[in-house]
Protein backbone atom coordinates (compact mmCIF):
# COMPACT_ATOMS: atom_id res chain seq x y z
CA UNK A 1 0.00 0.00 0.00
CA UNK A 2 1.30 3.44 -0.87
CA UNK A 3 2.15 5.83 2.01
CA UNK A 4 -0.78 8.15 1.24
CA UNK A 5 -3.26 5.27 0.93
CA UNK A 6 -6.35 5.11 3.15
CA UNK A 7 -8.17 1.80 3.32
CA UNK A 8 -11.84 2.36 2.58
CA UNK A 9 -13.23 -1.09 1.69
CA UNK A 10 -16.44 -1.27 -0.35
CA UNK A 11 -19.68 -1.91 1.51
CA UNK A 12 -21.28 -3.98 -1.25
CA UNK A 13 -23.07 -7.15 -0.09
CA UNK A 14 -21.17 -10.43 -0.01
CA UNK A 15 -21.44 -12.06 -3.45
CA UNK A 16 -21.37 -15.86 -2.97
CA UNK A 17 -21.63 -17.53 -6.38
CA UNK A 18 -21.48 -21.22 -5.48
CA UNK A 19 -21.68 -23.50 -2.44
CA UNK A 20 -21.17 -27.25 -2.40
CA UNK A 21 -19.88 -29.90 0.00
CA UNK A 22 -16.25 -28.76 -0.30
CA UNK A 23 -16.17 -25.32 -1.90
CA UNK A 24 -17.30 -21.75 -1.55
CA UNK A 25 -16.89 -19.53 -4.61
CA UNK A 26 -17.03 -15.78 -4.00
CA UNK A 27 -16.78 -12.71 -6.22
CA UNK A 28 -14.37 -10.37 -4.40
CA UNK A 29 -14.91 -6.66 -5.08
CA UNK A 30 -12.01 -4.40 -5.95
CA UNK A 31 -10.75 -2.49 -2.92
CA UNK A 32 -11.35 -5.26 -0.37
CA UNK A 33 -8.46 -7.18 1.20
CA UNK A 34 -8.58 -10.97 0.86
CA UNK A 35 -7.26 -11.47 4.42
CA UNK A 36 -6.77 -9.11 7.38
CA UNK A 37 -3.86 -6.68 7.30
CA UNK A 38 -1.58 -6.03 10.27
CA UNK A 39 -3.08 -2.65 11.17
CA UNK A 40 -6.37 -2.55 13.06
CA UNK A 41 -7.79 -0.36 10.28
CA UNK A 42 -7.12 -3.19 7.82
CA UNK A 43 -9.03 -5.95 9.65
CA UNK A 44 -12.08 -5.84 7.40
CA UNK A 45 -11.57 -8.33 4.58
CA UNK A 46 -13.28 -10.93 2.43
CA UNK A 47 -12.59 -13.99 4.58
CA UNK A 48 -13.78 -12.21 7.73
CA UNK A 49 -17.03 -11.22 6.02
CA UNK A 50 -17.46 -14.72 4.59
CA UNK A 51 -16.92 -16.41 7.95
CA UNK A 52 -19.88 -14.50 9.39
CA UNK A 53 -22.08 -16.56 7.06
CA UNK A 54 -19.85 -19.63 6.71
CA UNK A 55 -17.69 -19.96 9.85
CA UNK A 56 -16.05 -23.06 8.34
CA UNK A 57 -14.53 -21.12 5.40
CA UNK A 58 -10.79 -21.72 5.00
CA UNK A 59 -8.34 -19.73 2.89
CA UNK A 60 -6.69 -21.36 -0.14
CA UNK A 61 -5.38 -18.48 -2.25
CA UNK A 62 -5.55 -14.68 -2.44
CA UNK A 63 -6.26 -11.85 -4.82
CA UNK A 64 -4.61 -8.45 -4.59
CA UNK A 65 -6.78 -5.92 -2.79
CA UNK A 66 -7.19 -3.92 -6.01
CA UNK A 67 -8.18 -6.97 -8.10
CA UNK A 68 -11.78 -8.16 -8.30
CA UNK A 69 -13.19 -11.55 -9.16
CA UNK A 70 -13.28 -15.22 -8.28
CA UNK A 71 -11.86 -16.62 -5.06
CA UNK A 72 -12.23 -20.23 -3.92
CA UNK A 73 -12.52 -21.12 -0.21
CA UNK A 74 -12.58 -24.60 1.30
CA UNK A 75 -15.24 -25.85 3.72
CA UNK A 76 -13.01 -28.42 5.45
CA UNK A 77 -9.34 -29.13 6.13
CA UNK A 78 -9.25 -32.08 3.68
CA UNK A 79 -10.74 -29.90 0.94
CA UNK A 80 -8.24 -27.14 1.74
CA UNK A 81 -5.33 -29.59 1.43
CA UNK A 82 -6.72 -31.06 -1.79
CA UNK A 83 -7.14 -27.71 -3.54
CA UNK A 84 -3.86 -26.31 -2.21
CA UNK A 85 -2.14 -29.34 -3.74
CA UNK A 86 -3.80 -28.57 -7.05
CA UNK A 87 -2.35 -25.07 -6.89
CA UNK A 88 1.10 -26.44 -6.07
CA UNK A 89 0.94 -28.85 -9.00
CA UNK A 90 -0.39 -26.15 -11.36
CA UNK A 91 -3.55 -28.16 -12.01
CA UNK A 92 -5.75 -25.11 -11.51
CA UNK A 93 -6.39 -22.84 -14.47
CA UNK A 94 -7.15 -19.16 -13.83
CA UNK A 95 -8.17 -16.60 -16.42
CA UNK A 96 -8.22 -12.84 -15.89
CA UNK A 97 -9.56 -9.92 -17.87
CA UNK A 98 -7.74 -6.58 -17.89
CA UNK A 99 -8.22 -3.32 -19.70
CA UNK A 100 -4.86 -1.89 -20.67
CA UNK A 101 -3.75 1.29 -22.34
CA UNK A 102 -2.85 1.23 -26.01
CA UNK A 103 -2.98 -1.53 -28.62
CA UNK A 104 -0.50 -4.42 -28.63
CA UNK A 105 0.94 -4.92 -32.15
CA UNK A 106 0.05 -8.64 -32.04
CA UNK A 107 -3.17 -10.36 -31.00
CA UNK A 108 -1.55 -12.82 -28.58
CA UNK A 109 1.74 -13.71 -26.98
CA UNK A 110 3.65 -14.80 -23.89
CA UNK A 111 5.50 -12.73 -21.29
CA UNK A 112 8.27 -14.75 -19.64
CA UNK A 113 10.03 -12.45 -17.17
CA UNK A 114 11.28 -13.50 -13.70
CA UNK A 115 10.10 -11.43 -10.73
CA UNK A 116 11.44 -10.60 -7.30
CA UNK A 117 10.19 -8.31 -4.53
CA UNK A 118 11.60 -4.78 -4.64
CA UNK A 119 12.61 -4.80 -0.97
CA UNK A 120 13.03 -1.02 -0.47
CA UNK A 121 9.59 -0.51 -2.04
CA UNK A 122 7.57 -3.49 -0.82
CA UNK A 123 5.11 -4.85 -1.90
CA UNK A 124 6.26 -3.81 -5.39
CA UNK A 125 7.85 -6.42 -7.63
CA UNK A 126 10.55 -5.97 -10.26
CA UNK A 127 11.91 -7.98 -13.17
CA UNK A 128 15.24 -9.53 -12.19
CA UNK A 129 16.86 -12.00 -14.58
CA UNK A 130 19.57 -12.96 -12.09
CA UNK A 131 17.59 -13.50 -8.88
CA UNK A 132 13.92 -13.48 -9.85
CA UNK A 133 11.56 -16.46 -9.80
CA UNK A 134 10.12 -17.67 -13.09
CA UNK A 135 6.91 -15.90 -14.06
CA UNK A 136 4.97 -16.66 -17.24
CA UNK A 137 1.79 -15.02 -18.52
CA UNK A 138 -0.11 -15.90 -21.70
CA UNK A 139 -2.12 -13.02 -23.13
CA UNK A 140 -4.67 -12.46 -25.87
CA UNK A 141 -6.42 -9.34 -27.12
CA UNK A 142 -10.20 -9.72 -26.83
CA UNK A 143 -11.14 -6.33 -28.25
CA UNK A 144 -9.61 -2.96 -29.11
CA UNK A 145 -11.18 0.35 -28.15
CA UNK A 146 -10.25 4.02 -28.13
CA UNK A 147 -6.56 3.65 -27.20
CA UNK A 148 -7.38 0.77 -24.85
CA UNK A 149 -7.47 -2.99 -25.25
CA UNK A 150 -9.42 -5.64 -23.36
CA UNK A 151 -7.04 -8.50 -22.62
CA UNK A 152 -7.39 -12.13 -21.57
CA UNK A 153 -4.52 -13.02 -19.23
CA UNK A 154 -3.66 -16.58 -18.20
CA UNK A 155 -0.89 -16.83 -15.59
CA UNK A 156 1.07 -20.08 -15.72
CA UNK A 157 2.76 -19.10 -12.46
CA UNK A 158 1.34 -17.26 -9.46
CA UNK A 159 3.84 -14.55 -8.53
CA UNK A 160 2.72 -11.50 -6.59
CA UNK A 161 1.63 -8.67 -8.92
CA UNK A 162 2.64 -10.84 -11.88
CA UNK A 163 -0.03 -9.65 -14.30
CA UNK A 164 0.45 -6.01 -13.40
CA UNK A 165 4.24 -6.11 -13.87
CA UNK A 166 4.03 -8.18 -17.05
CA UNK A 167 1.54 -5.82 -18.69
CA UNK A 168 3.76 -2.89 -17.81
CA UNK A 169 6.75 -4.74 -19.28
CA UNK A 170 4.70 -5.40 -22.43
CA UNK A 171 4.30 -1.63 -22.76
CA UNK A 172 0.57 -1.66 -21.95
CA UNK A 173 0.01 -1.06 -18.21
CA UNK A 174 -3.35 -1.87 -16.72
CA UNK A 175 -5.65 1.12 -16.36
CA UNK A 176 -6.13 2.19 -12.75
CA UNK A 177 -2.88 0.55 -11.57
CA UNK A 178 -1.61 2.88 -8.85
CA UNK A 179 1.55 0.82 -8.35
CA UNK A 180 2.94 0.31 -11.85
CA UNK A 181 1.13 2.56 -14.34
CA UNK A 182 2.15 6.17 -15.01
CA UNK A 183 0.00 8.58 -13.00
CA UNK A 184 -2.03 9.71 -16.00
CA UNK A 185 -3.01 6.09 -16.71
CA UNK A 186 -3.58 5.19 -13.07
CA UNK A 187 -6.04 8.10 -12.82
CA UNK A 188 -8.13 6.94 -15.77
CA UNK A 189 -10.13 4.65 -13.46
CA UNK A 190 -10.98 4.81 -9.74
CA UNK A 191 -10.17 1.09 -9.54
CA UNK A 192 -7.70 -1.35 -11.07
CA UNK A 193 -9.27 -2.80 -14.22
CA UNK A 194 -8.15 -6.36 -13.50
CA UNK A 195 -10.66 -9.13 -12.80
CA UNK A 196 -10.36 -12.88 -12.10
CA UNK A 197 -12.97 -14.05 -14.58
CA UNK A 198 -12.65 -17.84 -14.66
CA UNK A 199 -11.18 -20.65 -12.55
CA UNK A 200 -11.12 -24.38 -13.30
CA UNK A 201 -10.23 -27.05 -10.77
CA UNK A 202 -11.07 -30.54 -9.50
CA UNK A 203 -13.89 -30.74 -6.98
CA UNK A 204 -12.31 -32.54 -3.99
CA UNK A 205 -15.27 -34.75 -3.08
CA UNK A 206 -16.45 -35.85 -6.52
CA UNK A 207 -13.16 -35.74 -8.40
CA UNK A 208 -14.95 -34.03 -11.28
CA UNK A 209 -13.58 -31.04 -13.12
CA UNK A 210 -15.54 -27.84 -12.40
CA UNK A 211 -15.29 -24.37 -13.94
CA UNK A 212 -16.64 -21.14 -12.51
CA UNK A 213 -17.19 -17.89 -14.41
CA UNK A 214 -17.78 -14.33 -13.27
CA UNK A 215 -17.85 -11.64 -15.98
CA UNK A 216 -15.97 -8.37 -15.53
CA UNK A 217 -17.82 -5.04 -15.22
CA UNK A 218 -15.50 -2.93 -17.36
C-alpha positions in Angstrom: 0.0 0.0 0.0 1.3 3.4 -0.9 2.2 5.8 2.0 -0.8 8.1 1.2 -3.3 5.3 0.9 -6.4 5.1 3.1 -8.2 1.8 3.3 -11.8 2.4 2.6 -13.2 -1.1 1.7 -16.4 -1.3 -0.4 -19.7 -1.9 1.5 -21.3 -4.0 -1.2 -23.1 -7.1 -0.1 -21.2 -10.4 0.0 -21.4 -12.1 -3.4 -21.4 -15.9 -3.0 -21.6 -17.5 -6.4 -21.5 -21.2 -5.5 -21.7 -23.5 -2.4 -21.2 -27.3 -2.4 -19.9 -29.9 0.0 -16.3 -28.8 -0.3 -16.2 -25.3 -1.9 -17.3 -21.8 -1.6 -16.9 -19.5 -4.6 -17.0 -15.8 -4.0 -16.8 -12.7 -6.2 -14.4 -10.4 -4.4 -14.9 -6.7 -5.1 -12.0 -4.4 -6.0 -10.8 -2.5 -2.9 -11.3 -5.3 -0.4 -8.5 -7.2 1.2 -8.6 -11.0 0.9 -7.3 -11.5 4.4 -6.8 -9.1 7.4 -3.9 -6.7 7.3 -1.6 -6.0 10.3 -3.1 -2.6 11.2 -6.4 -2.5 13.1 -7.8 -0.4 10.3 -7.1 -3.2 7.8 -9.0 -5.9 9.7 -12.1 -5.8 7.4 -11.6 -8.3 4.6 -13.3 -10.9 2.4 -12.6 -14.0 4.6 -13.8 -12.2 7.7 -17.0 -11.2 6.0 -17.5 -14.7 4.6 -16.9 -16.4 8.0 -19.9 -14.5 9.4 -22.1 -16.6 7.1 -19.9 -19.6 6.7 -17.7 -20.0 9.9 -16.1 -23.1 8.3 -14.5 -21.1 5.4 -10.8 -21.7 5.0 -8.3 -19.7 2.9 -6.7 -21.4 -0.1 -5.4 -18.5 -2.2 -5.6 -14.7 -2.4 -6.3 -11.8 -4.8 -4.6 -8.5 -4.6 -6.8 -5.9 -2.8 -7.2 -3.9 -6.0 -8.2 -7.0 -8.1 -11.8 -8.2 -8.3 -13.2 -11.6 -9.2 -13.3 -15.2 -8.3 -11.9 -16.6 -5.1 -12.2 -20.2 -3.9 -12.5 -21.1 -0.2 -12.6 -24.6 1.3 -15.2 -25.9 3.7 -13.0 -28.4 5.4 -9.3 -29.1 6.1 -9.2 -32.1 3.7 -10.7 -29.9 0.9 -8.2 -27.1 1.7 -5.3 -29.6 1.4 -6.7 -31.1 -1.8 -7.1 -27.7 -3.5 -3.9 -26.3 -2.2 -2.1 -29.3 -3.7 -3.8 -28.6 -7.0 -2.4 -25.1 -6.9 1.1 -26.4 -6.1 0.9 -28.8 -9.0 -0.4 -26.2 -11.4 -3.5 -28.2 -12.0 -5.8 -25.1 -11.5 -6.4 -22.8 -14.5 -7.2 -19.2 -13.8 -8.2 -16.6 -16.4 -8.2 -12.8 -15.9 -9.6 -9.9 -17.9 -7.7 -6.6 -17.9 -8.2 -3.3 -19.7 -4.9 -1.9 -20.7 -3.7 1.3 -22.3 -2.8 1.2 -26.0 -3.0 -1.5 -28.6 -0.5 -4.4 -28.6 0.9 -4.9 -32.1 0.1 -8.6 -32.0 -3.2 -10.4 -31.0 -1.5 -12.8 -28.6 1.7 -13.7 -27.0 3.6 -14.8 -23.9 5.5 -12.7 -21.3 8.3 -14.8 -19.6 10.0 -12.4 -17.2 11.3 -13.5 -13.7 10.1 -11.4 -10.7 11.4 -10.6 -7.3 10.2 -8.3 -4.5 11.6 -4.8 -4.6 12.6 -4.8 -1.0 13.0 -1.0 -0.5 9.6 -0.5 -2.0 7.6 -3.5 -0.8 5.1 -4.8 -1.9 6.3 -3.8 -5.4 7.8 -6.4 -7.6 10.6 -6.0 -10.3 11.9 -8.0 -13.2 15.2 -9.5 -12.2 16.9 -12.0 -14.6 19.6 -13.0 -12.1 17.6 -13.5 -8.9 13.9 -13.5 -9.9 11.6 -16.5 -9.8 10.1 -17.7 -13.1 6.9 -15.9 -14.1 5.0 -16.7 -17.2 1.8 -15.0 -18.5 -0.1 -15.9 -21.7 -2.1 -13.0 -23.1 -4.7 -12.5 -25.9 -6.4 -9.3 -27.1 -10.2 -9.7 -26.8 -11.1 -6.3 -28.2 -9.6 -3.0 -29.1 -11.2 0.3 -28.2 -10.3 4.0 -28.1 -6.6 3.7 -27.2 -7.4 0.8 -24.8 -7.5 -3.0 -25.2 -9.4 -5.6 -23.4 -7.0 -8.5 -22.6 -7.4 -12.1 -21.6 -4.5 -13.0 -19.2 -3.7 -16.6 -18.2 -0.9 -16.8 -15.6 1.1 -20.1 -15.7 2.8 -19.1 -12.5 1.3 -17.3 -9.5 3.8 -14.6 -8.5 2.7 -11.5 -6.6 1.6 -8.7 -8.9 2.6 -10.8 -11.9 0.0 -9.6 -14.3 0.5 -6.0 -13.4 4.2 -6.1 -13.9 4.0 -8.2 -17.0 1.5 -5.8 -18.7 3.8 -2.9 -17.8 6.7 -4.7 -19.3 4.7 -5.4 -22.4 4.3 -1.6 -22.8 0.6 -1.7 -22.0 0.0 -1.1 -18.2 -3.4 -1.9 -16.7 -5.6 1.1 -16.4 -6.1 2.2 -12.7 -2.9 0.6 -11.6 -1.6 2.9 -8.9 1.6 0.8 -8.3 2.9 0.3 -11.8 1.1 2.6 -14.3 2.2 6.2 -15.0 0.0 8.6 -13.0 -2.0 9.7 -16.0 -3.0 6.1 -16.7 -3.6 5.2 -13.1 -6.0 8.1 -12.8 -8.1 6.9 -15.8 -10.1 4.7 -13.5 -11.0 4.8 -9.7 -10.2 1.1 -9.5 -7.7 -1.3 -11.1 -9.3 -2.8 -14.2 -8.2 -6.4 -13.5 -10.7 -9.1 -12.8 -10.4 -12.9 -12.1 -13.0 -14.1 -14.6 -12.6 -17.8 -14.7 -11.2 -20.6 -12.5 -11.1 -24.4 -13.3 -10.2 -27.0 -10.8 -11.1 -30.5 -9.5 -13.9 -30.7 -7.0 -12.3 -32.5 -4.0 -15.3 -34.8 -3.1 -16.5 -35.9 -6.5 -13.2 -35.7 -8.4 -14.9 -34.0 -11.3 -13.6 -31.0 -13.1 -15.5 -27.8 -12.4 -15.3 -24.4 -13.9 -16.6 -21.1 -12.5 -17.2 -17.9 -14.4 -17.8 -14.3 -13.3 -17.9 -11.6 -16.0 -16.0 -8.4 -15.5 -17.8 -5.0 -15.2 -15.5 -2.9 -17.4 
